[in-house]
Amino acid sequence: MKKLLIVITSALLFTGCQKSLTDSEMQEYRETGVKIAKETYQKLSSTLTEKMKAGGIPEALQYCNTAALPLTQEMSEKYKVQIKRTALRTRNESNSPDDEELEILNYYQTRAEKNKELKALVQLDQKGNPHFYAPIILQKKCLSCHGSLDQEVSRKTDSIIKSYYPNDMALGFQENELRGIWSITFPVKN
């Protein structure tokens, strides 16, 4: 019953908020959001791949721990937006979802469980800012740090993860599963 209420509330929220933006504005924010998310992902992913090649999982995890949030902040400043990656099961508590992101995550999770398409969304947030959300789908290369313990994730890797993130909840994923979302807040246009 609770899930149904969340889905209905989310659907009403999406419908009500989207009427405040024109189709043209929604398309513009969607295209810009996709561009920003893609560029941010490419920067994170390419450096992470380099770190994996250079020093394996230990070096990649150290990079994630020290550089992922600053790189996201750098991209936020470049585009004059607020970029966040969040999930229902976070690794870094700094990426915990706010209430609106939690609604979006539950919406995507419900759709994923029903094998429905997960599309990027644009809506106004509670403050009236245009907000872009897009699903993050787990790729095969991510399983060595986000897969199942004793399968894709070794005990050694898990202990390194726990040393950086004692409250880690981001294990047990499968390839092509919903990992989280991109949450990009745009400033209100004057």
N, C-alpha and C positions, 0 to 999 in steps of 0.2 A: 504494500500500500504506500509506503514511504517513497519508494522509487517512482511509482506512478505519479504521486504528488509532485516530486521533483521534476519529472518530465513535463507534466502539465504546466507547472509554474515556469519552467524554462521556455517552453513553447510560447506561453503568453508574454513572457519578457521579451523574447526575440521579436515576436509580432508587433508588440506595442512600441518597442524602441526603434525598430527599423523604419517605421512610418515617419520618424523625425528626420531621417536622412533621405535625400533624393536618390533615385536609382543611379544617377551619375556620380554622386558623392560616394555611395556605397561601392561602386565599381572602382573608383579612384583609390579609396582606402584599401580595398581588397588587393588591387594590383600592387600598391606600394607596400602593404603588409607582406605579401608574398615575396617581393623583392628583398625587403629587409631581413625577413626570416631566412631566406635562401642564402643571402650573403653572410649573415651571422653564422649560420650552420656551416657553410663552407670554410669560414675562417677557423671555427672551433674544430671541425672535423679534420681539416688538412694538417693543422698543427698537432692534433692528437695522433693522427696516423704517423707523422714524423717522430713523435715521442715514442710510440710503440715500436717503430723500427729501430730507434736509437737505443732504448733502454728497456723495452718490454713494458709489461703491465705496471711495474713499480713507477717508472718514469711517467707513464701516461696518467696514472692516478695522482701523482704529485702535481702534474700540469693542471689537471682538472681542479684539484684542491686550491691551487694558488692563482690560476690564470683565467678560469672560465668566467667567473663573475666580473673581473676587471675588463675582460674582452667584451662581454655583453654591455658593460657600462660605456666602453669606448664607442661601440656601435650605436648606443642610445644617444650619445653626444653628437656623433656624426650626423645622425638623421633627425636630431631634436625630437626624439620620442622616448618613451620608457619601454624597454624590452625586458621581458622576463620569460624564463622557461619554468614551468611548474608541473606538478603531477599529483595524483592521488597518493602515490607512494614515492615520496621524495628521498633523495640521498642527502642533499644538503638542506638543512632546516631553513636556511635563508631563502630557499625557493618555495617555501610553503605557500599554498594558494590562499588568496583572500576569499571572501564570501562569493563574489561574482565569479571568480575563476573556478571555485568549487562547483558552482552550478553548471558552468560550461563543461568542466571535466566529467561530471555525472551525466550530462546530456550526451557527450561523446561516448562515454563508457556504455551507456544504455544502447546507443546506436551500434556500437561495435559488437556488443553481445548478440544483437539481432542481425549481424552481418549487413548492416546498412552502410551506405557511403558516408564517409566523414569529410565534409567540405569545410573550407574556411568560412568564418562568420564575421560579419561586421555589425556592430550595434553601438548605441550610445551607452556609456556606463552610468552609474548613479550620479556622477558629477557632471554629466553632460558631455564628456569627452568621447570622440570616436574611438572605438576599441576594436582591434583585429584579433581574432583567435584562429589558430590552425592546429590540427592534430600533429603530434610527433609520433611517428610509427617506428618501432624498434627494428633496426636493420641487423642482419646476421653478424656483422663485424662488432656489434655492441654486446653480443652475448657473453664475451669473455669477462665482462664486468657487471652485466645485468641479467645473465641467464640464471639457471638453477644451480644451487650449491652442489658440489660433487659431480656435476655434469659438465657444464660449460665453465663454471666458476670454481676454481680450486680453493682449498682451505687456506692456502698461503695468500691468494688474492683476497679472499674474504677478510683475513686478518689485517691486510694492508688497508682495505676499504674501511674496516671498523676503526683503525687507528686515526683515520682522517674524519670519519663520519660515524661516531658511536651509535647514533640512532638511525642508521641506514635502513630504509624500507624498500630500496630499489633493486631487489633481487627477485628471481623467479619468473622473469619475463620470457616470452617466446618470440621468435622472429615474426614480424608483421603484426605484433600486438600493439595496442595503444600504449605508448610510454608516458605521454603527457601532452602538454600544449605549449604553443607559442602564444604569449599574451603581450600585445603591443598597443600601448596607449598613445594616441595622437593628441596634440594640443588642440584646443578649440580654435577654429579659424575666426578671425575678427571680421 
